[in-house]
Amino acid sequence: MTRARLYGRWPPPRGGLVREWGEVVPAWVPVLGGRRVRPLAAVVPALLGAAALFGLPGWACHAQAAELGAKRV
């Protein structure tokens, strides 16, 4: 049985939580390889993604409840 069948399409994440990947850019990455990752380089995209994931559905529910897209006759 293959991993794809065991886990569906993607295998579960592993390794990234115990390796130093979040601290230093892997050496195989062109130009940036071996450099330290600044915390804000990870925090800012994560916050923007979280805001989008929570904000857009909240705005959609508000817009539907307030009938913002309804055509008035």
HTML snippet that shows the backbone in 3Dmol.js (N, CA, C, O; Angstrom):
<script src="https://3Dmol.org/build/3Dmol-min.js"></script>
<div id="view" style="width:600px;height:400px;position:relative"></div>
<script>
const pdb = `
ATOM      1  N   MET A   1       0.851  -1.184   0.000  1.00  0.00           N
ATOM      2  CA  MET A   1       0.000   0.000   0.000  1.00  0.00           C
ATOM      3  C   MET A   1       0.894   1.243   0.000  1.00  0.00           C
ATOM      4  O   MET A   1       1.849   1.324   0.773  1.00  0.00           O
ATOM      5  N   THR A   2       0.589   2.187  -0.848  1.00  0.00           N
ATOM      6  CA  THR A   2       1.420   3.390  -0.953  1.00  0.00           C
ATOM      7  C   THR A   2       1.013   4.426   0.088  1.00  0.00           C
ATOM      8  O   THR A   2      -0.071   4.363   0.668  1.00  0.00           O
ATOM      9  N   ARG A   3       1.915   5.383   0.308  1.00  0.00           N
ATOM     10  CA  ARG A   3       1.595   6.456   1.252  1.00  0.00           C
ATOM     11  C   ARG A   3       0.410   7.272   0.785  1.00  0.00           C
ATOM     12  O   ARG A   3      -0.393   7.727   1.599  1.00  0.00           O
ATOM     13  N   ALA A   4       0.293   7.462  -0.530  1.00  0.00           N
ATOM     14  CA  ALA A   4      -0.821   8.251  -1.054  1.00  0.00           C
ATOM     15  C   ALA A   4      -2.157   7.612  -0.680  1.00  0.00           C
ATOM     16  O   ALA A   4      -3.126   8.317  -0.399  1.00  0.00           O
ATOM     17  N   ARG A   5      -2.207   6.306  -0.676  1.00  0.00           N
ATOM     18  CA  ARG A   5      -3.454   5.644  -0.290  1.00  0.00           C
ATOM     19  C   ARG A   5      -3.688   5.724   1.218  1.00  0.00           C
ATOM     20  O   ARG A   5      -4.826   5.851   1.670  1.00  0.00           O
ATOM     21  N   LEU A   6      -2.617   5.648   1.982  1.00  0.00           N
ATOM     22  CA  LEU A   6      -2.767   5.711   3.434  1.00  0.00           C
ATOM     23  C   LEU A   6      -3.234   7.082   3.900  1.00  0.00           C
ATOM     24  O   LEU A   6      -4.103   7.183   4.767  1.00  0.00           O
ATOM     25  N   TYR A   7      -2.661   8.136   3.328  1.00  0.00           N
ATOM     26  CA  TYR A   7      -2.919   9.482   3.816  1.00  0.00           C
ATOM     27  C   TYR A   7      -3.789  10.313   2.896  1.00  0.00           C
ATOM     28  O   TYR A   7      -3.972  11.502   3.158  1.00  0.00           O
ATOM     29  N   GLY A   8      -4.324   9.757   1.853  1.00  0.00           N
ATOM     30  CA  GLY A   8      -5.047  10.567   0.892  1.00  0.00           C
ATOM     31  C   GLY A   8      -4.055  11.155  -0.094  1.00  0.00           C
ATOM     32  O   GLY A   8      -3.079  10.501  -0.462  1.00  0.00           O
ATOM     33  N   ARG A   9      -4.295  12.360  -0.514  1.00  0.00           N
ATOM     34  CA  ARG A   9      -3.433  12.956  -1.538  1.00  0.00           C
ATOM     35  C   ARG A   9      -2.052  13.326  -1.011  1.00  0.00           C
ATOM     36  O   ARG A   9      -1.061  13.112  -1.710  1.00  0.00           O
ATOM     37  N   TRP A  10      -1.954  13.868   0.186  1.00  0.00           N
ATOM     38  CA  TRP A  10      -0.681  14.350   0.735  1.00  0.00           C
ATOM     39  C   TRP A  10      -0.353  13.609   2.025  1.00  0.00           C
ATOM     40  O   TRP A  10      -1.251  13.354   2.827  1.00  0.00           O
ATOM     41  N   PRO A  11       0.914  13.258   2.243  1.00  0.00           N
ATOM     42  CA  PRO A  11       1.279  12.650   3.525  1.00  0.00           C
ATOM     43  C   PRO A  11       1.238  13.696   4.640  1.00  0.00           C
ATOM     44  O   PRO A  11       1.293  14.892   4.354  1.00  0.00           O
ATOM     45  N   PRO A  12       1.144  13.280   5.884  1.00  0.00           N
ATOM     46  CA  PRO A  12       1.113  14.251   6.985  1.00  0.00           C
ATOM     47  C   PRO A  12       2.443  14.992   7.089  1.00  0.00           C
ATOM     48  O   PRO A  12       3.488  14.424   6.774  1.00  0.00           O
ATOM     49  N   PRO A  13       2.420  16.249   7.524  1.00  0.00           N
ATOM     50  CA  PRO A  13       3.673  17.001   7.644  1.00  0.00           C
ATOM     51  C   PRO A  13       4.550  16.414   8.744  1.00  0.00           C
ATOM     52  O   PRO A  13       4.058  15.998   9.793  1.00  0.00           O
ATOM     53  N   ARG A  14       5.816  16.390   8.496  1.00  0.00           N
ATOM     54  CA  ARG A  14       6.752  15.921   9.512  1.00  0.00           C
ATOM     55  C   ARG A  14       8.132  16.462   9.175  1.00  0.00           C
ATOM     56  O   ARG A  14       8.418  16.778   8.020  1.00  0.00           O
ATOM     57  N   GLY A  15       8.946  16.563  10.138  1.00  0.00           N
ATOM     58  CA  GLY A  15      10.308  17.025   9.923  1.00  0.00           C
ATOM     59  C   GLY A  15      10.472  18.520  10.104  1.00  0.00           C
ATOM     60  O   GLY A  15      11.442  18.954  10.724  1.00  0.00           O
ATOM     61  N   GLY A  16       9.565  19.311   9.590  1.00  0.00           N
ATOM     62  CA  GLY A  16       9.700  20.762   9.679  1.00  0.00           C
ATOM     63  C   GLY A  16       9.590  21.286  11.097  1.00  0.00           C
ATOM     64  O   GLY A  16      10.089  22.369  11.403  1.00  0.00           O
ATOM     65  N   LEU A  17       8.948  20.532  11.954  1.00  0.00           N
ATOM     66  CA  LEU A  17       8.785  20.988  13.324  1.00  0.00           C
ATOM     67  C   LEU A  17       9.987  20.651  14.196  1.00  0.00           C
ATOM     68  O   LEU A  17      10.142  21.217  15.278  1.00  0.00           O
ATOM     69  N   VAL A  18      10.833  19.741  13.743  1.00  0.00           N
ATOM     70  CA  VAL A  18      11.972  19.344  14.552  1.00  0.00           C
ATOM     71  C   VAL A  18      13.305  19.728  13.914  1.00  0.00           C
ATOM     72  O   VAL A  18      14.349  19.596  14.553  1.00  0.00           O
ATOM     73  N   ARG A  19      13.291  20.190  12.691  1.00  0.00           N
ATOM     74  CA  ARG A  19      14.529  20.597  12.021  1.00  0.00           C
ATOM     75  C   ARG A  19      14.664  22.112  12.106  1.00  0.00           C
ATOM     76  O   ARG A  19      13.743  22.799  12.548  1.00  0.00           O
ATOM     77  N   GLU A  20      15.801  22.624  11.686  1.00  0.00           N
ATOM     78  CA  GLU A  20      16.052  24.059  11.767  1.00  0.00           C
ATOM     79  C   GLU A  20      15.542  24.809  10.543  1.00  0.00           C
ATOM     80  O   GLU A  20      15.996  25.922  10.278  1.00  0.00           O
ATOM     81  N   TRP A  21      14.618  24.236   9.797  1.00  0.00           N
ATOM     82  CA  TRP A  21      14.139  24.853   8.564  1.00  0.00           C
ATOM     83  C   TRP A  21      13.494  26.208   8.793  1.00  0.00           C
ATOM     84  O   TRP A  21      13.547  27.068   7.914  1.00  0.00           O
ATOM     85  N   GLY A  22      12.897  26.414   9.931  1.00  0.00           N
ATOM     86  CA  GLY A  22      12.267  27.690  10.193  1.00  0.00           C
ATOM     87  C   GLY A  22      13.238  28.774  10.639  1.00  0.00           C
ATOM     88  O   GLY A  22      12.848  29.932  10.784  1.00  0.00           O
ATOM     89  N   GLU A  23      14.490  28.415  10.858  1.00  0.00           N
ATOM     90  CA  GLU A  23      15.476  29.363  11.343  1.00  0.00           C
ATOM     91  C   GLU A  23      16.444  29.816  10.263  1.00  0.00           C
ATOM     92  O   GLU A  23      16.876  30.969  10.255  1.00  0.00           O
ATOM     93  N   VAL A  24      16.786  28.914   9.353  1.00  0.00           N
ATOM     94  CA  VAL A  24      17.753  29.201   8.298  1.00  0.00           C
ATOM     95  C   VAL A  24      17.167  28.724   6.971  1.00  0.00           C
ATOM     96  O   VAL A  24      16.592  27.638   6.897  1.00  0.00           O
ATOM     97  N   VAL A  25      17.315  29.534   5.929  1.00  0.00           N
ATOM     98  CA  VAL A  25      16.852  29.135   4.596  1.00  0.00           C
ATOM     99  C   VAL A  25      17.709  27.959   4.141  1.00  0.00           C
ATOM    100  O   VAL A  25      18.933  28.016   4.257  1.00  0.00           O
ATOM    101  N   PRO A  26      17.087  26.879   3.620  1.00  0.00           N
ATOM    102  CA  PRO A  26      17.888  25.732   3.181  1.00  0.00           C
ATOM    103  C   PRO A  26      18.952  26.139   2.162  1.00  0.00           C
ATOM    104  O   PRO A  26      18.739  27.061   1.374  1.00  0.00           O
ATOM    105  N   ALA A  27      20.080  25.462   2.176  1.00  0.00           N
ATOM    106  CA  ALA A  27      21.219  25.814   1.329  1.00  0.00           C
ATOM    107  C   ALA A  27      20.906  25.688  -0.158  1.00  0.00           C
ATOM    108  O   ALA A  27      21.541  26.358  -0.972  1.00  0.00           O
ATOM    109  N   TRP A  28      19.940  24.846  -0.533  1.00  0.00           N
ATOM    110  CA  TRP A  28      19.639  24.637  -1.949  1.00  0.00           C
ATOM    111  C   TRP A  28      18.807  25.766  -2.558  1.00  0.00           C
ATOM    112  O   TRP A  28      18.616  25.789  -3.773  1.00  0.00           O
ATOM    113  N   VAL A  29      18.310  26.696  -1.753  1.00  0.00           N
ATOM    114  CA  VAL A  29      17.521  27.810  -2.274  1.00  0.00           C
ATOM    115  C   VAL A  29      18.470  28.844  -2.886  1.00  0.00           C
ATOM    116  O   VAL A  29      19.380  29.327  -2.213  1.00  0.00           O
ATOM    117  N   PRO A  30      18.254  29.187  -4.180  1.00  0.00           N
ATOM    118  CA  PRO A  30      19.163  30.156  -4.802  1.00  0.00           C
ATOM    119  C   PRO A  30      19.111  31.518  -4.106  1.00  0.00           C
ATOM    120  O   PRO A  30      18.055  31.921  -3.620  1.00  0.00           O
ATOM    121  N   VAL A  31      20.196  32.202  -4.055  1.00  0.00           N
ATOM    122  CA  VAL A  31      20.408  33.541  -3.525  1.00  0.00           C
ATOM    123  C   VAL A  31      20.237  33.600  -1.999  1.00  0.00           C
ATOM    124  O   VAL A  31      21.089  34.173  -1.320  1.00  0.00           O
ATOM    125  N   LEU A  32      19.178  33.033  -1.451  1.00  0.00           N
ATOM    126  CA  LEU A  32      18.893  33.159  -0.021  1.00  0.00           C
ATOM    127  C   LEU A  32      19.447  32.011   0.821  1.00  0.00           C
ATOM    128  O   LEU A  32      19.415  32.087   2.049  1.00  0.00           O
ATOM    129  N   GLY A  33      19.947  30.963   0.197  1.00  0.00           N
ATOM    130  CA  GLY A  33      20.393  29.771   0.916  1.00  0.00           C
ATOM    131  C   GLY A  33      21.396  30.059   2.009  1.00  0.00           C
ATOM    132  O   GLY A  33      22.391  30.743   1.767  1.00  0.00           O
ATOM    133  N   GLY A  34      21.159  29.556   3.197  1.00  0.00           N
ATOM    134  CA  GLY A  34      22.062  29.713   4.325  1.00  0.00           C
ATOM    135  C   GLY A  34      21.809  30.942   5.179  1.00  0.00           C
ATOM    136  O   GLY A  34      22.376  31.063   6.265  1.00  0.00           O
ATOM    137  N   ARG A  35      20.980  31.844   4.718  1.00  0.00           N
ATOM    138  CA  ARG A  35      20.696  33.049   5.515  1.00  0.00           C
ATOM    139  C   ARG A  35      19.662  32.751   6.590  1.00  0.00           C
ATOM    140  O   ARG A  35      18.842  31.843   6.457  1.00  0.00           O
ATOM    141  N   ARG A  36      19.721  33.542   7.662  1.00  0.00           N
ATOM    142  CA  ARG A  36      18.730  33.392   8.733  1.00  0.00           C
ATOM    143  C   ARG A  36      17.402  33.989   8.286  1.00  0.00           C
ATOM    144  O   ARG A  36      17.368  34.962   7.533  1.00  0.00           O
ATOM    145  N   VAL A  37      16.330  33.408   8.750  1.00  0.00           N
ATOM    146  CA  VAL A  37      14.989  33.902   8.449  1.00  0.00           C
ATOM    147  C   VAL A  37      14.586  34.856   9.562  1.00  0.00           C
ATOM    148  O   VAL A  37      14.600  34.487  10.737  1.00  0.00           O
ATOM    149  N   ARG A  38      14.231  36.066   9.199  1.00  0.00           N
ATOM    150  CA  ARG A  38      13.774  37.036  10.201  1.00  0.00           C
ATOM    151  C   ARG A  38      12.371  36.631  10.656  1.00  0.00           C
ATOM    152  O   ARG A  38      11.558  36.202   9.838  1.00  0.00           O
ATOM    153  N   PRO A  39      12.082  36.762  11.941  1.00  0.00           N
ATOM    154  CA  PRO A  39      10.761  36.369  12.442  1.00  0.00           C
ATOM    155  C   PRO A  39       9.604  37.076  11.735  1.00  0.00           C
ATOM    156  O   PRO A  39       8.566  36.463  11.486  1.00  0.00           O
ATOM    157  N   LEU A  40       9.775  38.354  11.413  1.00  0.00           N
ATOM    158  CA  LEU A  40       8.687  39.073  10.744  1.00  0.00           C
ATOM    159  C   LEU A  40       8.414  38.535   9.347  1.00  0.00           C
ATOM    160  O   LEU A  40       7.308  38.690   8.830  1.00  0.00           O
ATOM    161  N   ALA A  41       9.411  37.905   8.733  1.00  0.00           N
ATOM    162  CA  ALA A  41       9.206  37.318   7.408  1.00  0.00           C
ATOM    163  C   ALA A  41       8.233  36.148   7.476  1.00  0.00           C
ATOM    164  O   ALA A  41       7.622  35.797   6.467  1.00  0.00           O
ATOM    165  N   ALA A  42       8.084  35.553   8.619  1.00  0.00           N
ATOM    166  CA  ALA A  42       7.111  34.477   8.793  1.00  0.00           C
ATOM    167  C   ALA A  42       5.836  34.975   9.457  1.00  0.00           C
ATOM    168  O   ALA A  42       4.747  34.501   9.134  1.00  0.00           O
ATOM    169  N   VAL A  43       5.954  35.914  10.372  1.00  0.00           N
ATOM    170  CA  VAL A  43       4.799  36.382  11.141  1.00  0.00           C
ATOM    171  C   VAL A  43       3.841  37.205  10.285  1.00  0.00           C
ATOM    172  O   VAL A  43       2.626  37.024  10.372  1.00  0.00           O
ATOM    173  N   VAL A  44       4.370  38.103   9.462  1.00  0.00           N
ATOM    174  CA  VAL A  44       3.508  38.988   8.669  1.00  0.00           C
ATOM    175  C   VAL A  44       2.649  38.202   7.685  1.00  0.00           C
ATOM    176  O   VAL A  44       1.439  38.427   7.658  1.00  0.00           O
ATOM    177  N   PRO A  45       3.201  37.283   6.864  1.00  0.00           N
ATOM    178  CA  PRO A  45       2.330  36.506   5.980  1.00  0.00           C
ATOM    179  C   PRO A  45       1.325  35.638   6.742  1.00  0.00           C
ATOM    180  O   PRO A  45       0.196  35.448   6.292  1.00  0.00           O
ATOM    181  N   ALA A  46       1.742  35.115   7.896  1.00  0.00           N
ATOM    182  CA  ALA A  46       0.816  34.302   8.691  1.00  0.00           C
ATOM    183  C   ALA A  46      -0.348  35.149   9.200  1.00  0.00           C
ATOM    184  O   ALA A  46      -1.494  34.701   9.181  1.00  0.00           O
ATOM    185  N   LEU A  47      -0.065  36.361   9.652  1.00  0.00           N
ATOM    186  CA  LEU A  47      -1.136  37.238  10.128  1.00  0.00           C
ATOM    187  C   LEU A  47      -2.065  37.666   8.987  1.00  0.00           C
ATOM    188  O   LEU A  47      -3.282  37.736   9.160  1.00  0.00           O
ATOM    189  N   LEU A  48      -1.483  37.949   7.830  1.00  0.00           N
ATOM    190  CA  LEU A  48      -2.319  38.316   6.680  1.00  0.00           C
ATOM    191  C   LEU A  48      -3.205  37.154   6.252  1.00  0.00           C
ATOM    192  O   LEU A  48      -4.377  37.346   5.927  1.00  0.00           O
ATOM    193  N   GLY A  49      -2.647  35.959   6.251  1.00  0.00           N
ATOM    194  CA  GLY A  49      -3.444  34.779   5.908  1.00  0.00           C
ATOM    195  C   GLY A  49      -4.549  34.525   6.916  1.00  0.00           C
ATOM    196  O   GLY A  49      -5.670  34.185   6.538  1.00  0.00           O
ATOM    197  N   ALA A  50      -4.242  34.685   8.196  1.00  0.00           N
ATOM    198  CA  ALA A  50      -5.256  34.500   9.235  1.00  0.00           C
ATOM    199  C   ALA A  50      -6.354  35.546   9.108  1.00  0.00           C
ATOM    200  O   ALA A  50      -7.535  35.238   9.265  1.00  0.00           O
ATOM    201  N   ALA A  51      -5.960  36.784   8.822  1.00  0.00           N
ATOM    202  CA  ALA A  51      -6.962  37.836   8.652  1.00  0.00           C
ATOM    203  C   ALA A  51      -7.875  37.537   7.472  1.00  0.00           C
ATOM    204  O   ALA A  51      -9.083  37.765   7.540  1.00  0.00           O
ATOM    205  N   ALA A  52      -7.298  37.029   6.395  1.00  0.00           N
ATOM    206  CA  ALA A  52      -8.118  36.682   5.225  1.00  0.00           C
ATOM    207  C   ALA A  52      -9.049  35.514   5.534  1.00  0.00           C
ATOM    208  O   ALA A  52     -10.221  35.529   5.157  1.00  0.00           O
ATOM    209  N   LEU A  53      -8.524  34.504   6.219  1.00  0.00           N
ATOM    210  CA  LEU A  53      -9.348  33.331   6.520  1.00  0.00           C
ATOM    211  C   LEU A  53     -10.504  33.656   7.462  1.00  0.00           C
ATOM    212  O   LEU A  53     -11.590  33.094   7.328  1.00  0.00           O
ATOM    213  N   PHE A  54     -10.278  34.547   8.399  1.00  0.00           N
ATOM    214  CA  PHE A  54     -11.333  34.902   9.341  1.00  0.00           C
ATOM    215  C   PHE A  54     -12.153  36.097   8.867  1.00  0.00           C
ATOM    216  O   PHE A  54     -13.354  36.165   9.127  1.00  0.00           O
ATOM    217  N   GLY A  55     -11.521  37.031   8.181  1.00  0.00           N
ATOM    218  CA  GLY A  55     -12.209  38.256   7.780  1.00  0.00           C
ATOM    219  C   GLY A  55     -13.165  38.095   6.617  1.00  0.00           C
ATOM    220  O   GLY A  55     -14.281  38.612   6.659  1.00  0.00           O
ATOM    221  N   LEU A  56     -12.750  37.390   5.584  1.00  0.00           N
ATOM    222  CA  LEU A  56     -13.612  37.266   4.405  1.00  0.00           C
ATOM    223  C   LEU A  56     -14.922  36.522   4.693  1.00  0.00           C
ATOM    224  O   LEU A  56     -15.982  37.005   4.296  1.00  0.00           O
ATOM    225  N   PRO A  57     -14.889  35.372   5.366  1.00  0.00           N
ATOM    226  CA  PRO A  57     -16.176  34.735   5.687  1.00  0.00           C
ATOM    227  C   PRO A  57     -17.039  35.594   6.619  1.00  0.00           C
ATOM    228  O   PRO A  57     -18.263  35.614   6.488  1.00  0.00           O
ATOM    229  N   GLY A  58     -16.402  36.303   7.561  1.00  0.00           N
ATOM    230  CA  GLY A  58     -17.161  37.189   8.445  1.00  0.00           C
ATOM    231  C   GLY A  58     -17.816  38.315   7.676  1.00  0.00           C
ATOM    232  O   GLY A  58     -18.974  38.655   7.917  1.00  0.00           O
ATOM    233  N   TRP A  59     -17.066  38.893   6.746  1.00  0.00           N
ATOM    234  CA  TRP A  59     -17.633  39.958   5.915  1.00  0.00           C
ATOM    235  C   TRP A  59     -18.752  39.409   5.034  1.00  0.00           C
ATOM    236  O   TRP A  59     -19.763  40.084   4.841  1.00  0.00           O
ATOM    237  N   ALA A  60     -18.593  38.209   4.500  1.00  0.00           N
ATOM    238  CA  ALA A  60     -19.621  37.608   3.651  1.00  0.00           C
ATOM    239  C   ALA A  60     -20.905  37.368   4.440  1.00  0.00           C
ATOM    240  O   ALA A  60     -21.998  37.621   3.935  1.00  0.00           O
ATOM    241  N   CYS A  61     -20.782  36.885   5.667  1.00  0.00           N
ATOM    242  CA  CYS A  61     -21.976  36.682   6.508  1.00  0.00           C
ATOM    243  C   CYS A  61     -22.644  38.013   6.815  1.00  0.00           C
ATOM    244  O   CYS A  61     -23.871  38.115   6.776  1.00  0.00           O
ATOM    245  N   HIS A  62     -21.855  39.029   7.119  1.00  0.00           N
ATOM    246  CA  HIS A  62     -22.409  40.353   7.391  1.00  0.00           C
ATOM    247  C   HIS A  62     -23.113  40.906   6.158  1.00  0.00           C
ATOM    248  O   HIS A  62     -24.214  41.446   6.260  1.00  0.00           O
ATOM    249  N   ALA A  63     -22.481  40.773   4.992  1.00  0.00           N
ATOM    250  CA  ALA A  63     -23.064  41.294   3.765  1.00  0.00           C
ATOM    251  C   ALA A  63     -24.380  40.596   3.452  1.00  0.00           C
ATOM    252  O   ALA A  63     -25.331  41.237   3.003  1.00  0.00           O
ATOM    253  N   GLN A  64     -24.443  39.295   3.685  1.00  0.00           N
ATOM    254  CA  GLN A  64     -25.688  38.573   3.415  1.00  0.00           C
ATOM    255  C   GLN A  64     -26.771  38.982   4.418  1.00  0.00           C
ATOM    256  O   GLN A  64     -27.924  39.181   4.036  1.00  0.00           O
ATOM    257  N   ALA A  65     -26.408  39.106   5.686  1.00  0.00           N
ATOM    258  CA  ALA A  65     -27.396  39.481   6.707  1.00  0.00           C
ATOM    259  C   ALA A  65     -27.899  40.908   6.474  1.00  0.00           C
ATOM    260  O   ALA A  65     -29.073  41.193   6.712  1.00  0.00           O
ATOM    261  N   ALA A  66     -27.030  41.800   6.015  1.00  0.00           N
ATOM    262  CA  ALA A  66     -27.409  43.185   5.782  1.00  0.00           C
ATOM    263  C   ALA A  66     -27.988  43.395   4.390  1.00  0.00           C
ATOM    264  O   ALA A  66     -28.385  44.505   4.035  1.00  0.00           O
ATOM    265  N   GLU A  67     -28.033  42.326   3.607  1.00  0.00           N
ATOM    266  CA  GLU A  67     -28.547  42.359   2.235  1.00  0.00           C
ATOM    267  C   GLU A  67     -27.816  43.424   1.402  1.00  0.00           C
ATOM    268  O   GLU A  67     -28.444  44.198   0.679  1.00  0.00           O
ATOM    269  N   LEU A  68     -26.500  43.450   1.513  1.00  0.00           N
ATOM    270  CA  LEU A  68     -25.723  44.459   0.798  1.00  0.00           C
ATOM    271  C   LEU A  68     -25.714  44.221  -0.701  1.00  0.00           C
ATOM    272  O   LEU A  68     -25.557  45.175  -1.464  1.00  0.00           O
ATOM    273  N   GLY A  69     -25.875  42.983  -1.152  1.00  0.00           N
ATOM    274  CA  GLY A  69     -25.848  42.703  -2.578  1.00  0.00           C
ATOM    275  C   GLY A  69     -27.222  42.568  -3.207  1.00  0.00           C
ATOM    276  O   GLY A  69     -27.331  42.288  -4.401  1.00  0.00           O
ATOM    277  N   ALA A  70     -28.263  42.760  -2.428  1.00  0.00           N
ATOM    278  CA  ALA A  70     -29.621  42.560  -2.947  1.00  0.00           C
ATOM    279  C   ALA A  70     -30.034  43.719  -3.843  1.00  0.00           C
ATOM    280  O   ALA A  70     -29.760  44.883  -3.553  1.00  0.00           O
ATOM    281  N   LYS A  71     -30.694  43.372  -4.929  1.00  0.00           N
ATOM    282  CA  LYS A  71     -31.219  44.405  -5.828  1.00  0.00           C
ATOM    283  C   LYS A  71     -32.567  44.856  -5.296  1.00  0.00           C
ATOM    284  O   LYS A  71     -33.415  44.037  -4.941  1.00  0.00           O
ATOM    285  N   ARG A  72     -32.751  46.140  -5.244  1.00  0.00           N
ATOM    286  CA  ARG A  72     -34.019  46.691  -4.761  1.00  0.00           C
ATOM    287  C   ARG A  72     -34.843  47.147  -5.930  1.00  0.00           C
ATOM    288  O   ARG A  72     -34.336  47.762  -6.867  1.00  0.00           O
ATOM    289  N   VAL A  73     -36.094  46.848  -5.869  1.00  0.00           N
ATOM    290  CA  VAL A  73     -36.993  47.225  -6.960  1.00  0.00           C
ATOM    291  C   VAL A  73     -37.860  48.397  -6.570  1.00  0.00           C
ATOM    292  O   VAL A  73     -38.680  48.851  -7.368  1.00  0.00           O
TER     293      VAL A  73
END
`;
const viewer = $3Dmol.createViewer("view");
viewer.addModel(pdb, "pdb");
viewer.setStyle({}, {cartoon: {color: "spectrum"}});
viewer.zoomTo();
viewer.render();
</script>
